[in-house]
């Protein structure tokens, strides 16, 4: 599964647990850092993401697309994902 966080991180891993607050536990997690038309993979291992930092969860990822990005890099039309800003009163 893929998780976009509120601080604009993109983490891919296998979800092995969650709770009612949307806290997620991922195993074999990898952060994909997109920079300067390249993809850098940062291994995270067993990783917990707090529910209040989860922006988007996608359960269906195409491994072929991810591998193609790793080999060929990104297209010049790719845009940076802006961070989500949360305000509390």
Phi, psi and omega per residue, in radians:
X1 nan 2.731 3.112
X2 -1.943 2.468 3.098
X3 -2.280 2.159 2.957
X4 -1.680 2.266 -3.137
X5 -1.732 2.897 -3.129
X6 -1.165 -0.362 3.092
X7 -1.683 0.438 3.001
X8 1.147 0.600 3.029
X9 -1.728 2.636 -3.137
X10 -2.147 1.939 -3.039
X11 -2.082 2.291 3.128
X12 -2.027 2.340 3.105
X13 -3.031 -3.098 3.117
X14 -1.758 2.091 -3.125
X15 -1.304 2.183 3.101
X16 -1.996 -0.080 3.105
X17 -2.990 2.739 3.064
X18 -2.779 2.927 3.081
X19 -2.376 -3.045 -3.058
X20 -1.195 -0.267 3.107
X21 -1.637 0.119 3.136
X22 1.211 0.352 2.963
X23 -1.166 2.395 -3.062
X24 -2.092 2.508 3.013
X25 -2.065 2.097 -3.139
X26 -2.018 2.407 3.021
X27 -1.855 2.712 -3.093
X28 0.917 0.678 -3.097
X29 -1.278 2.507 3.101
X30 -2.361 2.243 3.024
X31 -1.559 2.287 3.104
X32 -1.791 2.007 -3.116
X33 -1.818 2.062 -3.133
X34 -1.712 2.068 -3.100
X35 -2.672 2.320 3.059
X36 0.883 0.851 3.076
X37 1.117 0.413 3.099
X38 -2.356 2.829 3.099
X39 -2.055 2.182 3.063
X40 -1.903 2.318 3.136
X41 -1.784 2.182 3.127
X42 -2.002 1.906 -3.141
X43 -1.208 2.315 -3.128
X44 -1.990 -0.364 -3.123
X45 1.278 -2.380 3.080
X46 -1.331 2.163 -2.952
X47 -2.418 2.385 3.107
X48 -1.947 2.288 3.093
X49 -2.033 2.155 3.108
X50 -1.146 2.492 -3.090
X51 -1.064 -0.584 -3.134
X52 -1.305 -0.092 3.093
X53 -1.830 0.020 -3.134
X54 -1.522 2.155 3.093
X55 -1.738 -0.852 -3.090
X56 -2.487 2.400 3.045
X57 -2.089 2.269 3.085
X58 -2.185 2.146 -3.089
X59 -1.594 -0.249 -3.061
X60 -1.990 1.828 3.121
X61 -2.068 2.559 3.132
X62 -1.737 1.875 -3.109
X63 -1.046 -0.550 3.125
X64 -1.098 -0.706 3.124
X65 -1.151 -0.753 3.138
X66 -1.109 -0.732 3.134
X67 -1.182 -0.641 3.109
X68 -1.117 -0.702 3.100
X69 -1.096 -0.699 -3.129
X70 -1.109 -0.691 -3.088
X71 -1.367 -0.775 -2.997
X72 -1.713 -0.231 -3.040
X73 1.415 -3.050 -3.100
X74 -1.654 2.759 3.035
X75 -1.345 2.769 -3.114
X76 -1.209 -0.229 -3.128
X77 -1.505 -0.076 3.139
X78 -1.174 2.414 -3.125
X79 -2.013 2.662 -3.133
X80 -1.260 2.424 3.069
X81 -1.424 2.156 -3.118
X82 -1.380 2.536 3.130
X83 -1.194 2.651 3.078
X84 -1.535 2.289 -3.132
X85 -1.837 2.196 -3.134
X86 -1.884 2.350 3.087
X87 -2.000 2.396 3.067
X88 -2.095 2.496 -3.138
X89 -1.812 nan nan
